[in-house]
Amino acid sequence: MAGALSSASVPAVGMSPSGVPPYSGYAPTQQQQQSHENGVPPYSGYAFDLDGTIYLGEELIDGAGGVIETLRSNGARVVFVTNKPLETSAEYATKLSKLGIPTVPADVISAIDALVLYLTEHHPRGRILAVSEPVLVAELRRAGFEVTEDPTVTDVVVVSFDRTFDYGKLTRAYRAVGAGAVIVATNPDPYCPTPDGGLPDCAAMLAAIEACTGTQAEAIVGKPSIYMARAFLDRLGVPASKAVMVGDRLLTDVAMGLEAGMASILVMSGATTAQVLADSNVSPTYVLASVRGLIHSP
């Protein structure tokens, strides 16, 4: 059946793809096996990471468009989840649509969404000093938060992936924390995969601020946090037991899915190497070379 989910894409118990060790976390239910045999999606909702999973730079991962089209046509709900807070959901949706995956803004959840959820619950009236790019500042203001550059009145230093990070920003954050502000970061990623080798991500900026202040972040709200999981499960509209997280990182994508009670699919098209997978104690439910392995055409 063309476009059906491939049972060959899922490792059998005791087997391992690409020569890596077996995955103790793999234990498919009878319903999942039945779904694969019938060629229909075994899950009601799919959450896909973007960088390294759906696309790399400005190019789709081979077969990604067909995978999303097939899942949607089979009745599955699909959302996209990214820790990269450099664009709005509308901009990500536009990019996906231009690459051939029709997407509306509501189908994209970024670390900014998880950040707003966290701040609303824990610091609803907090004044924010943002170590970030302008898009995050604009989104915080749109959500009703006061953003300041004055360390003496700051309640929360928000740290994000910031390609404009400099000594001035580091100094303002240092002084704000010294005056009593807490630190909240958008995501724990050390680098963002790109076609030319990657870029330093939020963890690099956070490490600098934690080092000079001697203070650890109160929270890191993107993947793998529960705040990110809550945000995208709400958009999916399905319980965790009927959803699957698909991504290229063990410690963010896979770990979050498992912690939230979801199945997880690791794709080897991005940040994770076979050696990293072999050495990890995080066990994905399934491992695929890329998202293309989700479907097959006989």
C-alpha positions as CSV (number, residue, x, y, z in Angstrom):
1,M,0.0,0.0,0.0
2,A,1.7,3.2,-1.2
3,G,2.2,5.8,1.5
4,A,1.5,3.4,4.4
5,L,3.6,3.3,7.5
6,S,6.5,0.9,7.2
7,S,6.8,-2.0,9.6
8,A,10.3,-2.3,8.3
9,S,11.2,1.1,9.7
10,V,10.8,-0.2,13.3
11,P,13.5,-2.3,14.9
12,A,12.4,-5.7,16.0
13,V,12.9,-6.7,19.7
14,G,16.6,-7.5,20.2
15,M,17.6,-6.1,16.8
16,S,19.4,-2.8,16.2
17,P,19.6,-0.6,13.1
18,S,22.9,0.5,11.6
19,G,24.9,-1.8,13.8
20,V,24.2,0.1,17.1
21,P,23.3,-1.9,20.2
22,P,19.8,-3.0,21.0
23,Y,17.3,-0.5,22.5
24,S,16.0,-1.7,25.8
25,G,13.2,1.0,25.6
26,Y,11.6,-0.6,22.6
27,A,8.4,-2.5,23.5
28,P,5.7,-2.0,20.9
29,T,2.1,-2.7,22.0
30,Q,-0.1,-5.1,20.1
31,Q,-2.1,-2.1,18.9
32,Q,1.0,-0.4,17.5
33,Q,2.0,-3.6,15.7
34,Q,-1.5,-4.0,14.3
35,S,-1.4,-0.4,13.1
36,H,1.8,-1.0,11.2
37,E,0.5,-4.1,9.6
38,N,-2.7,-2.3,8.5
39,G,-0.7,0.6,7.0
40,V,-2.3,3.3,9.1
41,P,-0.7,5.7,11.5
42,P,-0.2,4.0,14.9
43,Y,-0.5,7.4,16.7
44,S,-3.1,10.0,16.6
45,G,-0.6,12.9,17.0
46,Y,2.9,13.5,15.8
47,A,5.2,16.2,17.1
48,F,8.2,16.8,14.8
49,D,11.4,18.7,15.6
50,L,12.5,21.0,12.8
51,D,16.3,21.5,12.5
52,G,18.0,18.2,11.7
53,T,14.6,16.3,11.5
54,I,12.4,18.1,8.9
55,Y,15.0,20.3,7.3
56,L,18.7,21.2,7.5
57,G,19.3,24.9,6.8
58,E,17.1,25.8,3.9
59,E,16.6,22.3,2.5
60,L,14.1,19.7,3.4
61,I,15.4,16.4,4.7
62,D,14.8,13.9,1.8
63,G,11.2,12.6,1.9
64,A,10.0,14.8,4.8
65,G,7.3,16.5,2.7
66,G,5.8,13.2,1.7
67,V,5.9,11.9,5.2
68,I,3.8,14.8,6.6
69,E,1.4,14.6,3.7
70,T,0.8,10.9,4.2
71,L,0.3,11.2,8.0
72,R,-2.1,14.1,7.5
73,S,-4.0,12.2,4.8
74,N,-4.3,9.2,7.1
75,G,-6.0,11.4,9.7
76,A,-3.1,12.1,12.1
77,R,-2.6,15.4,13.8
78,V,0.8,16.9,13.1
79,V,2.6,19.8,14.9
80,F,6.2,21.1,14.7
81,V,8.3,21.7,17.8
82,T,11.5,23.7,17.9
83,N,13.9,25.0,20.6
84,K,15.1,27.6,18.2
85,P,13.7,31.0,19.4
86,L,14.9,33.0,16.4
87,E,11.6,33.3,14.5
88,T,7.9,33.5,15.3
89,S,5.5,30.6,14.7
90,A,4.2,32.5,11.7
91,E,7.7,32.8,10.2
92,Y,8.3,29.1,10.8
93,A,5.0,28.2,9.2
94,T,5.9,30.4,6.2
95,K,9.2,28.7,5.8
96,L,7.7,25.2,6.0
97,S,5.0,26.1,3.5
98,K,7.6,27.5,1.0
99,L,9.6,24.3,1.4
100,G,6.5,22.3,0.4
101,I,4.8,21.5,3.8
102,P,1.6,23.6,4.1
103,T,1.6,24.9,7.7
104,V,-0.3,27.4,9.7
105,P,1.2,29.3,12.7
106,A,-0.9,27.3,15.2
107,D,0.9,24.1,14.1
108,V,4.3,25.4,15.2
109,I,5.4,25.5,18.9
110,S,8.7,27.1,19.8
111,A,10.6,27.6,23.0
112,I,9.1,31.0,23.1
113,D,5.7,29.4,23.7
114,A,7.0,27.4,26.6
115,L,8.8,30.5,27.9
116,V,5.6,32.5,27.9
117,L,3.7,29.6,29.7
118,Y,6.4,29.4,32.4
119,L,6.6,33.1,33.0
120,T,2.9,33.5,33.1
121,E,2.7,30.8,35.8
122,H,5.8,31.8,37.9
123,H,6.6,35.4,37.2
124,P,3.3,37.0,35.8
125,R,4.4,40.5,36.8
126,G,8.1,40.1,36.4
127,R,10.2,42.6,34.6
128,I,12.4,40.9,32.0
129,L,15.9,41.5,30.9
130,A,16.3,39.5,27.7
131,V,19.6,38.1,26.5
132,S,18.1,37.3,23.1
133,E,17.4,38.5,19.6
134,P,14.6,41.0,18.9
135,V,12.0,38.4,18.0
136,L,11.9,37.1,21.6
137,V,11.6,40.6,23.0
138,A,8.7,41.4,20.7
139,E,6.9,38.2,21.6
140,L,7.4,38.8,25.4
141,R,5.9,42.3,25.0
142,R,3.1,41.0,22.9
143,A,2.3,38.5,25.7
144,G,2.1,41.5,28.1
145,F,5.5,41.4,29.9
146,E,7.6,44.4,30.6
147,V,11.0,44.1,29.0
148,T,13.8,46.3,30.4
149,E,17.6,46.8,29.9
150,D,18.0,48.2,33.4
151,P,19.6,45.5,35.6
152,T,18.5,47.3,38.8
153,V,14.8,46.8,38.2
154,T,15.0,43.3,36.6
155,D,13.2,40.4,38.1
156,V,14.0,37.7,35.5
157,V,17.0,37.4,33.1
158,V,15.8,35.4,30.1
159,V,18.6,33.8,28.3
160,S,18.1,32.5,24.7
161,F,19.9,31.5,21.5
162,D,21.4,34.9,20.6
163,R,23.7,35.5,17.6
164,T,24.1,39.1,18.9
165,F,25.4,38.1,22.3
166,D,28.2,40.4,23.4
167,Y,30.0,41.7,26.5
168,G,27.5,44.4,27.1
169,K,24.6,41.8,27.3
170,L,26.7,39.6,29.6
171,T,27.5,42.5,31.9
172,R,23.8,43.6,32.2
173,A,22.8,40.0,33.0
174,Y,25.6,39.7,35.6
175,R,24.5,42.9,37.3
176,A,20.8,41.9,37.2
177,V,21.5,38.6,38.9
178,G,23.7,40.3,41.4
179,A,20.8,42.5,42.2
180,G,18.5,39.5,42.9
181,A,17.1,38.5,39.5
182,V,16.6,34.9,38.6
183,I,17.7,33.2,35.4
184,V,15.3,31.4,33.0
185,A,16.6,30.0,29.7
186,T,14.7,29.0,26.6
187,N,16.6,25.8,25.8
188,P,19.5,23.6,26.8
189,D,21.0,23.0,23.3
190,P,24.8,23.6,23.1
191,Y,24.7,24.1,19.4
192,C,22.2,24.3,16.5
193,P,22.9,22.0,13.5
194,T,23.5,23.8,10.2
195,P,24.8,22.6,6.8
196,D,28.2,24.3,7.6
197,G,28.8,22.7,10.9
198,G,26.5,24.4,13.4
199,L,26.2,27.5,15.6
200,P,26.6,28.0,19.3
201,D,23.1,27.8,20.9
202,C,21.5,28.9,24.1
203,A,23.6,26.7,26.4
204,A,26.7,28.7,25.4
205,M,25.1,32.0,26.5
206,L,23.7,30.4,29.6
207,A,27.1,28.9,30.6
208,A,28.7,32.3,30.4
209,I,26.1,34.0,32.6
210,E,26.0,31.1,35.1
211,A,29.8,31.1,35.3
212,C,30.2,34.8,36.1
213,T,27.2,35.0,38.5
214,G,27.7,31.7,40.3
215,T,24.0,31.2,39.9
216,Q,22.2,28.4,38.0
217,A,19.1,28.9,35.9
218,E,15.8,28.5,37.8
219,A,14.4,26.8,34.8
220,I,15.2,25.8,31.2
221,V,11.8,25.8,29.6
222,G,12.2,24.4,26.0
223,K,12.7,20.7,25.2
224,P,12.9,18.5,27.2
225,S,10.9,20.5,29.8
226,I,7.3,19.6,30.8
227,Y,6.4,23.2,29.8
228,M,7.2,22.4,26.2
229,A,5.5,19.1,26.3
230,R,2.4,20.7,27.8
231,A,2.4,23.4,25.0
232,F,2.5,21.0,22.1
233,L,0.3,18.3,23.6
234,D,-2.4,21.0,24.0
235,R,-2.0,21.9,20.3
236,L,-2.1,18.3,19.3
237,G,-5.3,17.7,21.3
238,V,-4.5,14.1,22.0
239,P,-3.3,12.4,25.2
240,A,0.4,11.6,25.5
241,S,-0.3,7.9,25.2
242,K,-1.5,8.5,21.6
243,A,1.3,10.8,20.5
244,V,4.9,10.4,19.4
245,M,7.8,12.8,19.4
246,V,10.1,12.7,16.4
247,G,13.5,14.4,16.6
248,D,17.3,14.1,16.2
249,R,18.5,14.7,19.7
250,L,18.4,12.2,22.5
251,L,18.6,14.6,25.5
252,T,15.9,17.0,24.3
253,D,13.5,15.4,21.8
254,V,13.6,11.8,22.9
255,A,14.0,12.5,26.6
256,M,11.0,14.9,26.6
257,G,8.8,12.4,24.8
258,L,9.6,9.6,27.2
259,E,9.2,11.8,30.3
260,A,5.8,13.0,29.0
261,G,4.6,9.5,28.6
262,M,4.9,9.5,24.8
263,A,6.6,7.2,22.4
264,S,9.7,8.6,20.8
265,I,11.4,8.3,17.4
266,L,15.1,9.3,17.0
267,V,16.2,10.2,13.5
268,M,19.9,10.0,12.6
269,S,19.7,12.9,10.1
270,G,20.8,15.6,12.5
271,A,22.8,16.0,15.7
272,T,23.0,12.4,17.0
273,T,25.7,10.0,15.8
274,A,25.7,6.2,16.1
275,Q,28.4,6.4,18.7
276,V,26.4,8.9,20.8
277,L,23.4,6.7,20.6
278,A,25.4,3.6,21.6
279,D,26.9,5.4,24.6
280,S,23.6,6.9,25.8
281,N,21.3,5.7,28.5
282,V,18.3,7.3,26.8
283,S,16.5,4.6,24.8
284,P,14.2,5.8,22.0
285,T,11.2,3.7,21.1
286,Y,12.3,3.6,17.5
287,V,15.4,4.7,15.6
288,L,15.3,5.7,11.9
289,A,17.9,7.0,9.5
290,S,15.5,9.9,8.7
291,V,11.8,10.7,8.8
292,R,11.5,9.1,5.4
293,G,11.6,5.8,7.2
294,L,8.1,6.5,8.6
295,I,6.5,5.6,5.2
296,H,7.3,3.3,2.3
297,S,6.2,2.8,-1.2
298,P,6.4,-0.8,-2.4
